[in-house]
Every structure is written in C-alpha cells, then in structure tokens.
C-alpha cells in the first residue's frame, strides 16, 4: 500500500548466468509510463544484486509496476527479463478539526507535529472566552471533517452550549473523535455532553495530577496503533501527568495502555479506543505530551514514538469500517501469466446478515475495453466465488452487482492485474535436487543431460523391466458389416450385367 504524493521505495533484485560484469539498464514502469532507470553491472553467476529505486504516485488506485532489464544476445529466454508487481495507492490526506481549551505546551507540540505532515489539513480553534475562539467561529457543519480532535477541550472557559453543539454534530454526522486530556480540562463538561462520543466515562472526578508511566496492555502490544514500535521503548519515555480522577472504559472499548505510578502498575486506563456502529473514537488520558515531543538527546531512539502514536491514532479513527453489503475482491492483486483468475465475495443484507441465493454478476473490462461477463458461484452462508480462467497481461477493472428476486442488493468495484512472467520463467535452471528427491521417493533414477547415454543400459539392467508377450484373438463376422454387404451386391450386379451383355443365360 502506498499514498499519493509520498515516495515509495522499490527494490529490484537482478541475477543471471553467463553475463557477469556486463552493463545493463534497469527500468521501472508504471503501466506503460517510464518512472526511473539505472545503469547496473551484472553480478557473478547466480548472485543477486539489489537495486533500490523509488517513485512518487500521483493518482490513487491499483498501479501495476514492472521492472525490465536489458536483453542480451544468446539468452535462453527473454521472458524473465521483466517482472511485475501491484501496489495499491490511497489518498491519505486527512482533514482534522482541532479544538483546544486554551494555549498550552501540549497544543504547541500538536501544532508543530501537524505542521510537518503535508497529508493533513488542520482547522484549529483555541478557546479565548466563553463562546469565542481566537480563530473565529466554529464551522456550522462537519461535512468536510474526517476527525474531531479535542486537545484539552473543554477548558475552563468553555460554555456547555458549544460543547453540546460539537458533541451533537460529531454524533449526528458520524465523525470520529480523538480526545486528549489536558491539565485545564473541565471534567464537569466531560461527564455531560461528551459522555456519549468518548470511549471512557468519568466515574469520580478529582483535582490534581500524578506522574505516571505509560504501560502497554496485552491488547496494546498487538493493536495497529502501538505495534509498530518496540514495546519496551514506551517505558523509556518521560512520564505523563495522570488525573487523579477515576476513569472507566465503556463496555465496547479496549484499553491499550494503563498507568504505572512509582513503579506500581495500576488498572487505570491511559489509552482507550472504541469502535461503535462503524464510528471510532480514542482517548489519551495523560497530559504533558509535549515531553514526548521534545525528548533529550539520550532518548533519540524513542523520539519518533509520539509522532507515530498520534499519526496512528488519527489514521485508525478515520479509517472507515467496511459495511458494504456487497464485497468482491480478487484473491491477489497481481496474478502471474497463465495463472487462473479467482475472485471471492460476500453479500449481506441491511443488517449485515449473510445473503444466500443471490445472483452476483461480474463484468471485467479488458485492457482494450472489451467487457467480459461472469456469474459467481454460491458457496453458502453469503459467500461466492468466481474462476475467470486465464487472461492476458494487463490491468483489469471490474464491477460487481448482486440481486435477488429482481431487487438489487448492492454493488462493488475493484481491479486486479495480470503479469507476463510465469513461475516457469522465474527459475529457468533445472531443479536437480528436487528431481533427485522425486526419483528416490518413486524408486527411480535421475539422469542429467550429460548422463542421458546411460539410460538404455540402466533400463536393460533394471530387473523390474522384463519383456511381456501379449496375444489377442479377434473374430469379425463380415456379413454383419455394411461395407461387406455393399461389396457383395456390387459384385452380383456386375456379374448379371456381364451375363446379359454376352448373351449368357
């Protein structure tokens, strides 16, 4: 997976036999468009030479990359001088509404962090007085917002009506919420209007904060928000300031990190995430994240932990859960040449219950624009499968439509690609060890091309091969055959004709 506007590294490995030391040109293509090329010196026989290339995708969708190397005279085959791969390019640009309770070091750290991400567009509003923000009025609608980030909001100057308006807008328009607790957060407002859109509930509000370490839970070690960094590295980060209040995750939430105070692990949640009815939310209940953004030089190994955490949280809450009624996908994005094209699918009703007995029509568009129509086969429990056979090299968009009893249930679309290189051409040398193993297991013998002259003698010496004489006797009744009857009639007619002509009686 790659993203529009971000450099994608591509590593191509080249190996060969009989052309060591010669110069060749390696070229990277996106479809028919040349992306980059590099001149290389071919390595020793059967040694691999890794070449690092890169490209920056400018459009989203499934892109079929291919790399080709110079053709030389005398090669056994040219088919393996080109290889293809598929990469799915996504548009990652996020639009965030950042609302903060007051200017603070945490807010400055967040603004600095977001300012370095060219894939994120931020509308920031900082509370100035009840009902007023330094940047002006809040937007009337969240239609253009991918996520609402509350950084220390609601603060001491927040008014309940504005907080309620934000909560109602987020809930009505199904906007994900990322809540970051601050030292100035007004906990009374958290228990009111925001209670339904947050993954935690404030059970006992208290004033004051304590220094607390970020301690990953078992769920946090495998969750995509946190599993990209070394688990033990989080304990090296400076402690955050944890509220003395009592927080409880909602029943459908997951606790990814808990609190450790003065070396004593507690069950109090520090980082909580939730997915409810397709809408996601997250809450970080530790203030002082500016400490994680500005770590000293001796903690350089973990300086990326907080930027990664915040980026992962935004990415996770804004990722839409798949609630499509019809979901069709190829078993892989790129099929090899000569490989059978297979697609799988699921069909659901409005309550996301599997639908059996649906008619799922697939239309595949060939590179020349010709449309191919297929019917998927039902496997039961809402599952469907299609074997479209073999297709030539190229990119193939497809559309799928599911219906039952004349009523359309939904549709889906996608794309797959077919490469030219088959498995046979990826390794043109004979696999002698494998063939010896097959011969040994089948009680046979293996011969190389130079040993082929020994084959007749080996067959003669093998005691299992003895002459066999088989005699078969078969009788045919000619009078039962049509051609024989026709011959007799012809001969009798000829005799009669000759007799009449010669005057014989």
Order of alpha helices (4+ residues) and beta strands (2+ residues): beta-beta-beta-beta-beta-beta-beta-beta-alpha-beta-beta-beta-alpha-beta-alpha-beta-beta-alpha-beta-beta-beta-beta-beta-beta-alpha-alpha-beta-beta-beta-beta-beta-beta-beta-beta-beta-alpha-alpha-alpha-alpha
